[in-house]
Amino acid sequence: MPTEWTVRAITRAMLPVLLVLTLVEIGSGLVLGSFEAKLLRYPSLLVLVPVTIGTAGNLGSVLAARLSTSFHLGTLSFSPDDDELTGNAIATFALAVTIFPVIGFGAWVLAALVSGGAMLAAETVLTVALASGTILAVLAVAVTLTATYAAYRFGLDPDDVVIPVVTNVCDVLGVVVLLGVVQVLV
């Protein structure tokens, strides 16, 4: 895929994507604002917010970079029996299931050390973090695969569009999923 590396070409490809993603992020902030009271009541949940959305975006970005590299090498197929694609998706999920309990424990410890507010039990924070992380891993894989495939179908360079789309969408999904899990479990 030949890529035109001019300011005009890059702006033409990226400006619409970035404008839509800005609106998506505003929506995320509105959702987050609606849960302000609960987050302030339980500081460990407040600590989880930026780490959860950042980690979800990072997981998706790592997968996106790997898929983009495979795409440029010509080894990526969007077939369900593609071992490389399946292996990367499983690795992303396994990493999430490993790291999110650590994030939950860290949030609980940090909140216990710093805040004087109401504390949730460590098990509750760990469960919220693990459940959120598991759901987000599945969603991050789906968003990354969809964005990579869409870039391929529209003739766009996945290096230019997939990571911004994945990180922004995972930010929004991170807020929505975390707060949804909190609504169910807390």
N, C-alpha and C positions, 0 to 999 in steps of 0.2 A: 504494500500500500504506500504509494508516494505521498509524502506529507509536505505541504507548502508551509514554510517557516517564515511567514511575514506577520507583521503586527495585524494587518487587516484580516488575514486568514484565521489567525488565532482568536482575534476578537469576534469575528463572525461565528466561529464554532463555540466559543466559551461564554459570550455575553448572555445569550438566552438561557443557557444552563444555570449560570450563576444568579441571574435574576429570579428564576423559579426557585432555586435552592434558598435564596434569601427569604422568600415568602414562606417556605417550609420551616425555616429556622424561627421565624416570627411566631408561627403556630406552635412550635415547641415551647417557646417562652411563655405563651399564653396558657398552655396546659400546665406548665410548671408553676406559674403564678396561682393557678386555681387550687393547688395543693400546698400553698405556703404555710398554712396553719399547722397541718399535720407534720410537715418537715421541720418546722421550728419546735414543735412539741417533742420530737424524737431526733436529737442531733445526729445519732448514728445513721439515720436515713438521709439526713441532709449531706453528710459526708459521702454517702454512696452515690449521690447524683452525678457529680462531675467525673468520678472515677468510672462509674458504670457506662456513661455515654462515651467517654474517651476510650475505654477498653473495647467497647463494641465497635466503634469506628476504626480502632487500630486493627482488630481482628479482620474486619472487612477489607481494610486497606492492604494488609499483608496478602490476603487471598487475591485481591484485585491485582496487586503487583505481580504475583506469581502467574495469574491467568494472562495478564498482559504480556509478560515475557514469553509464555507458551504460545500465545497468539502470534507474536512477531517471529518466533522461531518456526512457526508453521506446525507445531505439534499439538495444538489445542483443537479438539473436536467437541462439539456440544452434545455428544452422545452419552446416554446414561451408562454405557458400558466402557467409557473412557477411564482407564485406571488412574491416570494422572489427575483428572478432574475429580474423581471420587476420592482419591487419596488426599488431595488438598482440602476438600470439604470435610472429610472425617478428621483430619489433623486440626482444622479450625475449630470444630466442635469439641474435640478432646482438649485442646488448649483452653477453651472457655470453661469447660467443666473442671479443669485443674485450677485456673487462676481466679475464678469468681469466688470460691470459698475463702481464698486467701484475702481477697479484697474485702469480703464481708467481715472477716475476723479483724483485719486492720482497721476498718471503719469503726467497729465496736470498741476496739482498744483505744483508738484515738479519741472517740467521743467520751469514753470513760475517763480518760486522763484530762481532757480539756473542759468538758462541760459539767455544769452542775444541774442540768435539766433532767427530765424523765428519761430513764434508760430502758431500752428494750432488752430482753434476754439475749445473750450471745447466740443461742440456737435460732432465735427468730431472725436476727440480722443475717446469720449464715444462710438460713433457708431463703430469705428474701433475695440475697445476693446470688445464690446458686440457681434458684428458679428464674430470676431475671436473666442471668447469664446464659442459661441453657436456652431459653426462648430467644434471646438476642442472637445467639450463635446460629440458630436455625434461620432466623430472619436475615442476619448478615450474609450468610451463604446464599440465600435466595436472592437478596438484593444485588449482591456482587455478580452472581451468574446472570441475572436479568440485565443488569447494566452493561456487562461485558458483551452479552449477546446483542443487545440493542445497539451498542457502538459498532459492532461488527456488521449488523444488518444495515445501519445507516451510513456505513463507510467512514466512520469517525475513528480517529486514533484512540484506542482505549487508554493510552497513557495520558491523554488530555482530559478525558471526561469521566472515566470510571471512578477514580479515587475521589474527586470532589463530590460526585453523586453519592457514593457509598458512605463517605464520612458524614455528610450532611443528613442523609436519610437515616443512618444509624444513630446520629445524635437525637433526632426526633423519635425514632423507635425506642431508643434507650430511655428517654423520659417517659414515654407512654407505657412501655412495658414495665419499667420499675414502679411507676405509680399505680399501674393496674395490679401488679403483684402485691404491693403494699395494701391496696384496697381489699384484696382477697385475704391476705394473711395477718394483717395487723388490725 
